[in-house]
Amino acid sequence: MELLHHTFSKHISITEQELTVVLNRMRKKTVKKKQYLLQADQVAKDAAFVVSGCLRSYSIDDNGFEHILQFAPQGWWITDMFSFISEQPGNLFIDAIENTELLLLSRKDQLALFDELPKLERYFRIVTEKSLVNSRQRLVENLSLTAKERYERFCNIYPTLINTLPQKQIASFIGVTPEFLSKMKSQWLKG
């Protein structure tokens, strides 16, 4: 799979033979639009690589409000990292924004691949470190940036999603109401 090879090649060199070893440990799955890949209180048994489509991870607070943590468009990985590593029930929902094709990698197979192809441990360490850094950066930005600045940051991180996602989901991601986002964008276009 060219997309997976390209994704690995950003951080490690991987041969076609090694890629075949990885693919033999992965399972294909299709998730239809609005279908869950994972729900809160379930154990995340797999990390999902998005071949096509888009997923999102989010939590729901006691008032029923969604708080979107991540979008995973084509070429991205997604899981409930706490649940995946600890093998404990998590608190995130992951669902499809559109029909999505995935390659799933179980924790057991991931650990086996680390022994079989040690360079994959390096790859996943780098991806996990980047994810941690991005999560911390997003937390700091949510505390210190204006809504407009958070929206601009969203546009930089997810340029392919700006015109495809519902405004409600973008607003949830940047921490504002859909109405506020709409008003802010219209003022931005005027100014």
PLY file of the C-alpha trace (Angstrom):
ply
format ascii 1.0
element vertex 191
property float x
property float y
property float z
element edge 190
property int vertex1
property int vertex2
end_header
0.00 0.00 0.00
1.62 3.20 -1.26
-0.03 5.51 1.29
1.15 3.45 4.26
4.65 3.18 2.78
4.74 6.97 2.29
3.56 7.53 5.88
6.25 5.24 7.34
8.89 6.79 5.07
8.42 10.18 6.73
10.28 8.81 9.78
11.98 5.52 8.86
13.19 3.69 5.79
11.11 0.60 5.11
11.45 -1.96 2.34
8.59 -3.47 0.35
9.25 -6.79 2.11
9.03 -5.13 5.54
5.86 -3.35 4.51
4.37 -6.70 3.53
5.20 -8.02 7.03
3.34 -5.06 8.53
0.35 -5.40 6.20
0.06 -9.09 7.08
-0.57 -8.04 10.68
-3.19 -5.43 9.78
-6.89 -5.90 9.09
-9.03 -3.94 6.64
-12.21 -2.36 7.91
-14.83 -0.07 6.44
-16.67 2.34 8.71
-19.74 4.03 7.28
-20.52 7.70 7.87
-21.69 8.27 11.49
-20.75 4.69 12.47
-18.63 4.23 15.58
-15.21 2.67 15.48
-15.00 3.00 19.27
-17.31 4.18 22.04
-16.56 5.41 25.55
-16.21 2.61 28.11
-14.85 0.22 25.48
-11.26 -0.97 25.31
-9.43 0.31 22.23
-8.00 -2.91 20.86
-6.66 -1.32 17.66
-4.86 1.69 16.29
-6.50 2.74 13.02
-4.69 4.01 9.94
-7.01 6.00 7.65
-6.66 4.84 4.03
-9.51 7.05 2.82
-12.22 9.08 4.48
-12.03 10.80 7.87
-12.59 9.92 11.53
-12.87 12.09 14.61
-12.26 11.39 18.29
-14.23 13.20 20.95
-15.61 13.10 24.46
-19.07 14.06 25.64
-19.43 16.05 28.84
-22.19 15.74 31.46
-24.25 18.39 29.61
-24.14 16.40 26.38
-21.63 18.68 24.62
-19.10 17.10 22.30
-15.46 18.08 22.66
-13.54 17.05 19.55
-9.93 16.15 20.25
-8.74 15.02 16.83
-9.68 14.61 13.23
-7.96 11.83 11.30
-8.07 12.37 7.54
-6.35 10.15 4.98
-2.87 9.08 6.06
-3.38 9.71 9.79
-3.46 7.30 12.75
-6.13 7.44 15.45
-7.02 5.56 18.62
-7.84 6.20 22.27
-4.17 6.09 23.27
-4.85 5.64 27.00
-7.12 2.67 26.37
-4.94 1.19 23.61
-1.81 1.11 25.79
-3.38 0.34 29.18
-5.96 -2.13 27.82
-8.51 -0.41 30.08
-11.86 1.07 29.01
-11.41 4.56 27.60
-13.53 7.68 27.55
-13.36 8.62 23.88
-15.74 8.10 21.01
-14.31 7.61 17.52
-16.69 7.78 14.58
-16.63 8.32 10.84
-17.36 11.75 9.40
-17.67 10.09 5.99
-17.39 6.55 4.69
-13.88 5.52 5.72
-11.49 2.71 4.80
-9.10 1.69 7.56
-6.20 -0.60 8.30
-6.34 -1.77 11.92
-3.33 -2.80 13.98
-3.98 -4.52 17.30
-1.79 -3.76 20.30
-0.68 -7.41 20.36
0.40 -7.25 16.70
2.04 -3.86 17.21
4.18 -5.25 20.03
5.05 -8.32 17.93
6.10 -6.03 15.08
8.35 -4.09 17.46
10.27 -7.34 18.07
10.20 -8.41 14.43
11.01 -5.01 12.90
12.62 -2.82 15.58
12.50 0.23 13.28
8.71 0.25 13.74
9.19 0.90 17.43
11.16 3.99 16.42
8.40 5.02 13.98
5.63 4.70 16.56
7.77 6.43 19.21
8.20 9.40 16.88
4.47 9.47 16.04
3.54 9.21 19.72
5.99 11.96 20.69
4.59 14.24 17.99
1.06 13.47 19.18
2.01 14.32 22.76
3.66 17.57 21.69
0.65 18.53 19.56
-1.75 17.75 22.41
0.23 19.89 24.84
0.52 22.67 22.29
-3.22 22.56 21.66
-3.91 22.76 25.39
-1.67 25.83 25.73
-3.25 27.41 22.65
-6.77 26.79 23.97
-5.79 28.59 27.15
-3.95 31.49 25.54
-5.08 32.10 21.94
-8.15 33.94 20.74
-10.87 32.04 18.90
-9.69 33.57 15.63
-6.13 32.39 16.27
-7.39 28.89 17.16
-9.37 28.82 13.91
-6.30 29.88 11.93
-4.33 27.10 13.66
-7.07 24.60 12.75
-6.81 25.71 9.11
-3.05 25.10 9.17
-3.34 21.65 10.75
-6.28 20.41 8.68
-6.21 22.32 5.36
-8.07 19.55 3.53
-10.96 19.63 6.02
-11.74 23.36 6.14
-14.43 23.18 3.47
-15.62 19.62 4.07
-16.40 19.49 7.80
-19.65 20.77 9.26
-19.18 24.14 11.02
-20.49 22.52 14.21
-17.52 20.13 14.31
-14.96 22.84 13.58
-16.52 24.99 16.31
-16.33 22.08 18.76
-12.67 21.53 17.91
-11.70 25.17 18.51
-13.92 25.52 21.57
-16.63 27.93 20.42
-20.29 27.69 19.49
-21.22 27.26 15.82
-22.96 30.64 15.93
-19.84 32.36 17.24
-17.71 30.69 14.55
-20.09 31.83 11.83
-20.12 35.40 13.16
-16.33 35.44 13.54
-15.79 34.16 9.98
-18.20 36.71 8.49
-16.45 39.56 10.36
-13.09 38.18 9.25
-14.18 38.21 5.59
-15.43 41.80 5.93
-12.25 43.05 7.56
0 1
1 2
2 3
3 4
4 5
5 6
6 7
7 8
8 9
9 10
10 11
11 12
12 13
13 14
14 15
15 16
16 17
17 18
18 19
19 20
20 21
21 22
22 23
23 24
24 25
25 26
26 27
27 28
28 29
29 30
30 31
31 32
32 33
33 34
34 35
35 36
36 37
37 38
38 39
39 40
40 41
41 42
42 43
43 44
44 45
45 46
46 47
47 48
48 49
49 50
50 51
51 52
52 53
53 54
54 55
55 56
56 57
57 58
58 59
59 60
60 61
61 62
62 63
63 64
64 65
65 66
66 67
67 68
68 69
69 70
70 71
71 72
72 73
73 74
74 75
75 76
76 77
77 78
78 79
79 80
80 81
81 82
82 83
83 84
84 85
85 86
86 87
87 88
88 89
89 90
90 91
91 92
92 93
93 94
94 95
95 96
96 97
97 98
98 99
99 100
100 101
101 102
102 103
103 104
104 105
105 106
106 107
107 108
108 109
109 110
110 111
111 112
112 113
113 114
114 115
115 116
116 117
117 118
118 119
119 120
120 121
121 122
122 123
123 124
124 125
125 126
126 127
127 128
128 129
129 130
130 131
131 132
132 133
133 134
134 135
135 136
136 137
137 138
138 139
139 140
140 141
141 142
142 143
143 144
144 145
145 146
146 147
147 148
148 149
149 150
150 151
151 152
152 153
153 154
154 155
155 156
156 157
157 158
158 159
159 160
160 161
161 162
162 163
163 164
164 165
165 166
166 167
167 168
168 169
169 170
170 171
171 172
172 173
173 174
174 175
175 176
176 177
177 178
178 179
179 180
180 181
181 182
182 183
183 184
184 185
185 186
186 187
187 188
188 189
189 190
